[in-house]
Amino acid sequence: MAEPAPARPAATVLLLRDGPAGPEVFMVVRHRQIEFAAGALVFPGGRVEPADAEIAAGLGTDDPFAALRVAAIREAFEESGLLLARTAGGVALTPEQGAAVAAAHRDALNAGSRGFAALLQAEGLVPDIGALVRFAHWVTPDDLPKRFDTHFFLAPAPGGHAAAHDGREAVDSVWITPEAALAAAEAGTRTVLFPTRLNLGRLAGAASLEAAMAAARAREVVRVQPVLETDASGARFLRIPVEAGYGGPLFPAGARAM
């Protein structure tokens, strides 16, 4: 058998805010012409870049997930315009400051003509890695040609800051409750990938942003790498560790959009 494709390190962030019906999460719709998750409703995220590790090394932290947190913060800014950063003195950005930073740097960052480190240096900012709480860890199955080793984080969206999709990789965006996103997936009006669906399900039912964050802090993160199985009737299932806390080990594979 051929060796599995390497699983590239990646980071995803669930940006949360309190809404009238409970916590809402910021999600984007991927452009249908991009290589991965085309047309799907997803959380902001992407690959960890070497520059993310360099930024993390300069923070003076022994956090083993620092580079992943920096990548999640960078991807959140690229895809939502929300920047989880503070001044060198530890002060959070005001909505006006956040909008000014986005206007000055976001397009250049997305175009690849400016790096995230250059943005931080120009504005005197430090990534707020402490705002991110580990939520989940998923690895693409061995048999798929494009694979990621993805760490999911929860983070409060900066209060009062405006979020919007980038218009490049993402063609639409929405603040939505996990319950509404799951209902749209069930109705077929939204495409939601298997890991996204299960992580929405884990988030559903939280009474508030802080309750969701507290639950994530208290939960052990278990690595999940789904395995495709077929039963005697020919039905296909994805098996994951029951210890991961998603309500069971077996889930219908469906179209297996992963």
Secondary structure, 3 states (H helix, E strand, C coil): CCCCCCEEEEEEEEEEEEECCEEEEEEEEECCCCCCCCCCEECCEEECCHHHHHHHHCCCCCCCCHHHHHHHHHHHHHHHCCCCEEECCCCECCHHHHHHHHHHHHHHHHHCCCCHHHHHHHHCEEECHHHCEEEEEEECCCCCCCEEEEEEEEEECCCCCCCCCCCCCEEEEEEECHHHHHHHHHHCCCCCCHHHHHHHHHHCCCCCHHHHHHHHHHCCCCEECCEEEECCCCCEEEECCHHHCCCCCEEECCCCCC
